[in-house]
Amino acid sequence: MKEIGGLPFPENQREAATWEATTTRRALARCVLVVATTRIEGMWAAYCDAVTGKNHDEEWQMVLHEGCKLPAVWARAMFPIFDDIPYSQ
């Protein structure tokens, strides 16, 4: 694995088979959730969507798959942990 910004990314198919994305979330309000995740190609992206607000531990996956992608400047402001990793356009 190679490291970018201190996080692991696969360099070949064997490593890709066991690689797991680093994912984190931030609630902007009870019913608005933003989820950021690393991508296998060595980048990351953040997505935002409305949720029911009942259980963010379950709702974040829906945001990741169906949410609207945030502009890089907004995403970087919310998730400084990914500062040294390129943002996926």
C-alpha positions as CSV (number, residue, x, y, z in Angstrom):
1,M,0.0,0.0,0.0
2,K,1.1,3.5,-0.6
3,E,0.3,6.4,1.7
4,I,-1.2,9.7,0.6
5,G,-1.9,12.2,3.4
6,G,-1.2,9.4,5.9
7,L,-4.0,7.1,4.6
8,P,-3.4,3.8,2.8
9,F,-4.3,3.4,-0.9
10,P,-3.7,0.2,-3.0
11,E,-1.0,0.0,-5.6
12,N,-2.1,-3.2,-7.3
13,Q,-5.0,-5.5,-7.8
14,R,-4.1,-7.8,-4.8
15,E,-4.0,-4.8,-2.5
16,A,-7.2,-3.4,-4.0
17,A,-9.0,-6.6,-3.2
18,T,-8.6,-6.0,0.6
19,W,-8.5,-2.2,0.7
20,E,-11.2,-0.4,2.7
21,A,-12.1,3.2,2.3
22,T,-11.7,5.7,5.1
23,T,-15.1,7.2,5.7
24,T,-16.2,9.9,8.1
25,R,-19.3,12.0,8.5
26,R,-20.5,15.3,9.9
27,A,-24.1,16.3,10.8
28,L,-24.8,19.8,9.7
29,A,-28.2,19.5,11.4
30,R,-30.2,16.6,12.7
31,C,-31.6,16.0,9.2
32,V,-28.6,17.0,7.1
33,L,-25.6,14.7,6.9
34,V,-22.3,15.1,5.0
35,V,-20.2,12.0,4.4
36,A,-16.6,12.0,3.1
37,T,-14.8,8.9,1.8
38,T,-11.5,8.0,0.2
39,R,-11.6,6.5,-3.2
40,I,-9.5,3.6,-4.5
41,E,-7.6,5.8,-7.0
42,G,-6.0,7.9,-4.2
43,M,-8.5,10.7,-4.0
44,W,-11.5,11.5,-1.8
45,A,-15.0,13.1,-2.1
46,A,-17.8,14.3,0.1
47,Y,-21.5,14.0,-0.4
48,C,-24.5,15.7,1.3
49,D,-28.1,14.8,1.6
50,A,-31.2,15.1,3.8
51,V,-31.8,12.2,6.2
52,T,-34.6,11.3,8.7
53,G,-32.3,12.2,11.5
54,K,-33.2,9.1,13.5
55,N,-29.9,7.2,13.4
56,H,-26.8,8.6,11.6
57,D,-25.0,5.3,12.2
58,E,-27.4,3.8,9.6
59,E,-28.2,6.9,7.4
60,W,-24.7,7.7,6.3
61,Q,-24.5,5.0,3.7
62,M,-27.5,6.3,1.9
63,V,-25.8,9.8,1.8
64,L,-22.7,8.2,0.4
65,H,-24.5,6.5,-2.5
66,E,-27.3,9.0,-3.3
67,G,-26.1,12.4,-1.9
68,C,-25.0,15.4,-4.0
69,K,-21.2,15.8,-4.3
70,L,-19.9,18.8,-2.6
71,P,-17.5,21.4,-4.2
72,A,-13.9,20.8,-3.1
73,V,-13.7,24.1,-1.2
74,W,-16.7,23.2,1.0
75,A,-15.6,19.6,1.5
76,R,-12.1,20.7,2.5
77,A,-13.5,23.1,5.1
78,M,-15.5,20.4,6.7
79,F,-12.9,17.5,6.5
80,P,-9.4,18.8,7.2
81,I,-8.3,15.2,7.8
82,F,-8.1,14.8,4.0
83,D,-6.2,18.0,3.3
84,D,-3.2,16.3,1.8
85,I,-5.2,14.1,-0.5
86,P,-6.5,15.3,-3.9
87,Y,-10.2,15.9,-4.2
88,S,-12.0,13.9,-6.9
89,Q,-13.5,16.1,-9.5
